[in-house]
Amino acid sequence: MHNRGIRKSVLAMGILVLAATPVLADTAAGMEAFRSGDYARAFAQWNTAAAQGSAQAQYDLGVLYAKGLGVARDMTEAMYWYRMAAEQGNPQAEFSLGQIYSRGWGMPRDEADALRWMEAANGSGDEQNMMGWVQIAGYGVAQDYRQAAYWYQQAANQGHAEAQLSLAFLYAHGRGVARDEAKAAQWCRASAERGYARAQEALGTALAQGKGVPRDPSQAYFWLALAAQNGDRHAEKLRADLSTRLTPGEVTRLDAESAQWQHRKTALANR
């Protein structure tokens, strides 16, 4: 294990001289190596960049330690680098720490999502990717909803959609924060407006039930339609059930409005 005091001194020196000297490590080269499966090279690039103060490299290095890619798996090191990145405001690391404290694991349940961010892929494949982490459930970190809420809040403030929804759930259930269904709905809407299907489904459900927001079947249908368009199968069933409370004309109008909303969102994302 590295000496923490020495390493912090090295990190501080690296940050101080970063502006005056060229960055020796290439974080883009690290990503290229990661995508090609050369994890040892990715580790070498990101390790140097992390020591020089790169928050993204610190986060990426934490993922390598958590997965044991290019280096022996070490959850203590993974947590260390996640925190280093989070304290610099990296939203991915903030969300990961929120997940760690929320689950009470040595790493987030959704580490597959971290890899998805890194690889710029689509979809989480939750069940398949979860299986590889069962062996370390309960590792090292006590469940702490207050810490989870703190880190989710930091990431949510930066527009991290999954953190926004996770924070909404904490407010909805009063975990780590005072129970507040209105705040839960507020953060759920923020996440939904960023195009996150799970949040769209949750917001649609809240609107249908009047939880934290006035009951509104039309708006509930709208958000459930969006979630269904984004691949949420449960939302599709809820939308079908809700359609029986609306007129055929309302259903046609709301389907068209949700399709137009999704088209605009996709066009903006592709600019």
C-alpha positions as CSV (number, residue, x, y, z in Angstrom):
1,M,0.0,0.0,0.0
2,H,1.3,3.5,-0.8
3,N,2.2,5.9,1.9
4,R,-0.7,8.3,2.1
5,G,1.4,11.3,3.3
6,I,4.0,10.9,0.6
7,R,1.4,10.5,-2.1
8,K,-0.5,13.5,-1.0
9,S,2.7,15.6,-1.1
10,V,3.4,14.3,-4.6
11,L,-0.2,15.1,-5.7
12,A,0.1,18.6,-4.2
13,M,3.4,19.2,-6.0
14,G,2.0,17.9,-9.2
15,I,-1.0,20.2,-9.1
16,L,1.2,23.2,-8.3
17,V,3.5,22.7,-11.2
18,L,0.9,21.4,-13.7
19,A,0.3,24.9,-15.2
20,A,4.0,25.4,-15.7
21,T,5.0,22.1,-17.1
22,P,3.6,19.9,-19.9
23,V,1.3,17.0,-18.8
24,L,3.4,13.9,-19.3
25,A,0.5,11.5,-19.2
26,D,-2.1,11.4,-22.0
27,T,-5.6,10.7,-20.6
28,A,-6.9,10.3,-24.2
29,A,-4.2,7.7,-24.8
30,G,-5.3,6.0,-21.6
31,M,-8.9,5.9,-22.9
32,E,-7.7,4.5,-26.2
33,A,-5.8,1.8,-24.4
34,F,-8.8,1.0,-22.2
35,R,-11.1,0.5,-25.1
36,S,-8.6,-1.7,-26.8
37,G,-8.3,-3.9,-23.7
38,D,-4.7,-2.8,-22.8
39,Y,-5.5,-2.1,-19.2
40,A,-1.9,-2.0,-18.0
41,R,-1.2,0.9,-20.4
42,A,-4.4,2.6,-19.4
43,F,-3.4,2.3,-15.8
44,A,0.1,3.7,-16.5
45,Q,-1.3,6.8,-18.3
46,W,-4.1,7.5,-15.8
47,N,-1.9,6.8,-12.8
48,T,0.5,9.6,-13.9
49,A,-2.2,12.0,-14.9
50,A,-4.0,11.3,-11.6
51,A,-0.9,12.1,-9.6
52,Q,-0.6,15.4,-11.6
53,G,-4.1,16.3,-10.5
54,S,-6.4,15.3,-13.3
55,A,-9.9,14.7,-11.7
56,Q,-11.0,12.6,-14.7
57,A,-7.9,10.4,-14.5
58,Q,-8.4,10.0,-10.8
59,Y,-11.9,8.7,-11.3
60,D,-10.8,6.4,-14.2
61,L,-8.0,5.1,-12.0
62,G,-10.6,4.4,-9.3
63,V,-12.6,2.3,-11.7
64,L,-9.5,0.3,-12.7
65,Y,-8.8,-0.5,-9.0
66,A,-12.4,-1.4,-8.4
67,K,-12.5,-3.8,-11.3
68,G,-9.0,-5.1,-11.0
69,L,-8.1,-4.1,-14.6
70,G,-4.4,-3.5,-15.2
71,V,-3.8,-3.7,-11.5
72,A,-4.7,-5.9,-8.6
73,R,-8.2,-5.2,-7.3
74,D,-8.0,-2.9,-4.3
75,M,-11.2,-1.3,-3.0
76,T,-9.4,0.9,-0.6
77,E,-7.4,2.4,-3.5
78,A,-10.6,2.7,-5.6
79,M,-12.3,4.7,-2.8
80,Y,-9.2,6.9,-2.4
81,W,-9.2,7.9,-6.0
82,Y,-12.9,8.3,-6.3
83,R,-12.8,10.7,-3.4
84,M,-9.8,12.6,-4.8
85,A,-11.8,13.1,-8.0
86,A,-15.0,13.9,-6.2
87,E,-13.3,16.6,-4.1
88,Q,-12.3,18.3,-7.3
89,G,-16.0,18.3,-8.4
90,N,-16.0,15.3,-10.8
91,P,-19.7,14.4,-11.0
92,Q,-19.1,10.7,-12.0
93,A,-16.9,10.3,-8.9
94,E,-19.4,12.1,-6.7
95,F,-22.2,9.8,-7.9
96,S,-20.0,6.8,-7.4
97,L,-19.4,7.8,-3.8
98,G,-23.1,8.4,-3.3
99,Q,-23.7,4.9,-4.5
100,I,-21.1,3.4,-2.3
101,Y,-22.5,5.0,0.9
102,S,-26.1,4.3,-0.2
103,R,-25.4,0.6,-0.7
104,G,-22.9,0.1,2.0
105,W,-20.6,-1.6,-0.4
106,G,-16.9,-1.2,-1.2
107,M,-18.0,0.1,-4.6
108,P,-21.2,1.2,-6.2
109,R,-23.8,-1.3,-7.3
110,D,-23.9,0.4,-10.7
111,E,-20.2,0.3,-11.4
112,A,-21.3,-1.1,-14.8
113,D,-22.6,2.4,-15.3
114,A,-19.1,3.9,-14.6
115,L,-17.7,1.6,-17.3
116,R,-20.5,2.6,-19.6
117,W,-19.6,6.3,-19.2
118,M,-16.0,5.5,-19.9
119,E,-16.8,3.4,-23.0
120,A,-19.5,5.8,-24.2
121,A,-21.8,2.8,-24.7
122,N,-25.6,2.7,-24.2
123,G,-27.6,0.7,-21.7
124,S,-26.6,-0.6,-18.3
125,G,-27.2,-4.3,-18.5
126,D,-27.9,-4.3,-14.8
127,E,-28.5,-7.9,-14.0
128,Q,-25.6,-9.3,-16.0
129,N,-23.1,-6.7,-14.8
130,M,-24.3,-7.0,-11.2
131,M,-23.3,-10.7,-10.9
132,G,-19.6,-9.9,-10.9
133,W,-19.9,-7.7,-7.9
134,V,-21.9,-10.0,-5.6
135,Q,-18.6,-11.3,-4.1
136,I,-17.7,-8.0,-2.6
137,A,-21.1,-6.9,-1.2
138,G,-20.6,-5.5,2.3
139,Y,-16.9,-4.7,1.6
140,G,-15.4,-2.1,3.9
141,V,-17.8,0.8,3.8
142,A,-20.7,1.1,6.2
143,Q,-24.1,2.2,4.8
144,D,-24.4,6.0,5.4
145,Y,-27.4,7.7,3.8
146,R,-26.2,11.2,5.0
147,Q,-22.9,10.7,3.1
148,A,-24.8,9.3,0.2
149,A,-27.1,12.3,0.1
150,Y,-24.2,14.7,0.3
151,W,-22.4,13.2,-2.7
152,Y,-25.6,12.7,-4.7
153,Q,-26.3,16.4,-4.1
154,Q,-22.9,17.5,-5.4
155,A,-23.4,15.5,-8.6
156,A,-27.0,16.4,-8.9
157,N,-26.1,20.1,-8.8
158,Q,-23.9,19.5,-11.8
159,G,-26.8,18.0,-13.8
160,H,-25.9,14.3,-13.3
161,A,-29.2,12.6,-14.1
162,E,-28.7,9.4,-12.2
163,A,-27.6,11.3,-9.1
164,Q,-30.6,13.5,-9.4
165,L,-32.9,10.5,-9.4
166,S,-31.0,8.8,-6.6
167,L,-31.3,12.0,-4.5
168,A,-35.0,12.1,-5.3
169,F,-35.4,8.5,-3.9
170,L,-33.6,9.6,-0.7
171,Y,-36.1,12.5,-0.3
172,A,-39.0,10.3,-1.1
173,H,-38.1,7.8,1.7
174,G,-36.5,10.2,4.2
175,R,-33.1,8.5,4.1
176,G,-30.2,10.8,5.0
177,V,-32.5,13.8,4.6
178,A,-35.9,14.8,5.9
179,R,-38.6,13.2,4.0
180,D,-39.9,15.7,1.4
181,E,-42.1,14.4,-1.5
182,A,-42.1,17.8,-3.2
183,K,-38.3,17.9,-3.3
184,A,-38.3,14.3,-4.4
185,A,-40.6,15.2,-7.3
186,Q,-38.4,18.3,-8.1
187,W,-35.2,16.2,-8.5
188,C,-37.1,13.5,-10.3
189,R,-38.3,16.1,-12.8
190,A,-34.8,17.5,-13.2
191,S,-33.5,14.0,-14.1
192,A,-36.4,13.3,-16.4
193,E,-35.9,16.5,-18.3
194,R,-32.3,15.4,-19.0
195,G,-33.8,12.3,-20.8
196,Y,-33.2,9.7,-18.1
197,A,-35.8,7.0,-18.7
198,R,-36.0,5.7,-15.1
199,A,-36.7,9.3,-13.9
200,Q,-39.3,9.8,-16.6
201,E,-41.1,6.7,-15.5
202,A,-40.8,7.8,-11.8
203,L,-42.1,11.3,-12.6
204,G,-45.0,9.8,-14.6
205,T,-45.9,7.6,-11.7
206,A,-45.7,10.5,-9.2
207,L,-48.0,12.6,-11.5
208,A,-50.5,9.7,-11.8
209,Q,-50.6,9.2,-8.0
210,G,-50.2,12.9,-6.9
211,K,-47.1,12.3,-4.9
212,G,-45.2,15.5,-4.3
213,V,-47.0,17.1,-7.3
214,P,-50.7,17.7,-8.1
215,R,-52.3,14.6,-9.8
216,D,-52.2,15.1,-13.5
217,P,-53.1,12.1,-15.7
218,S,-52.2,13.9,-19.0
219,Q,-48.8,14.9,-17.8
220,A,-48.3,11.4,-16.3
221,Y,-49.1,9.9,-19.6
222,F,-46.7,12.3,-21.4
223,W,-43.7,11.3,-19.2
224,L,-44.6,7.6,-19.2
225,A,-44.7,7.8,-23.0
226,L,-41.2,9.3,-23.1
227,A,-39.9,6.6,-20.8
228,A,-41.4,3.9,-23.0
229,Q,-39.8,5.5,-26.1
230,N,-36.5,5.3,-24.2
231,G,-36.9,1.6,-23.7
232,D,-38.5,1.4,-20.2
233,R,-40.8,-1.6,-20.4
234,H,-42.5,-1.0,-17.1
235,A,-43.4,2.5,-18.3
236,E,-45.0,1.0,-21.4
237,K,-47.4,-1.0,-19.2
238,L,-48.2,1.9,-17.0
239,R,-48.8,4.1,-20.0
240,A,-51.2,1.5,-21.5
241,D,-53.1,1.3,-18.2
242,L,-53.3,5.1,-17.9
243,S,-54.5,5.5,-21.5
244,T,-57.9,4.1,-20.4
245,R,-58.5,7.2,-18.3
246,L,-57.9,9.5,-21.2
247,T,-59.9,10.1,-24.4
248,P,-58.5,8.7,-27.7
249,G,-57.9,12.3,-28.8
250,E,-55.8,13.1,-25.7
251,V,-53.8,9.9,-26.2
252,T,-53.1,10.8,-29.8
253,R,-52.1,14.4,-28.9
254,L,-49.8,13.3,-26.0
255,D,-48.1,10.6,-28.1
256,A,-47.3,13.3,-30.7
257,E,-46.1,15.7,-28.1
258,S,-43.8,13.2,-26.4
259,A,-42.4,12.1,-29.8
260,Q,-41.7,15.8,-30.7
261,W,-40.0,16.3,-27.3
262,Q,-37.8,13.3,-27.8
263,H,-36.9,14.4,-31.3
264,R,-35.8,17.8,-30.0
265,K,-33.8,16.3,-27.2
266,T,-32.1,13.9,-29.6
267,A,-31.3,16.7,-32.1
268,L,-29.8,18.9,-29.3
269,A,-27.7,15.9,-28.1
270,N,-26.3,15.3,-31.6
271,R,-25.2,18.9,-32.2
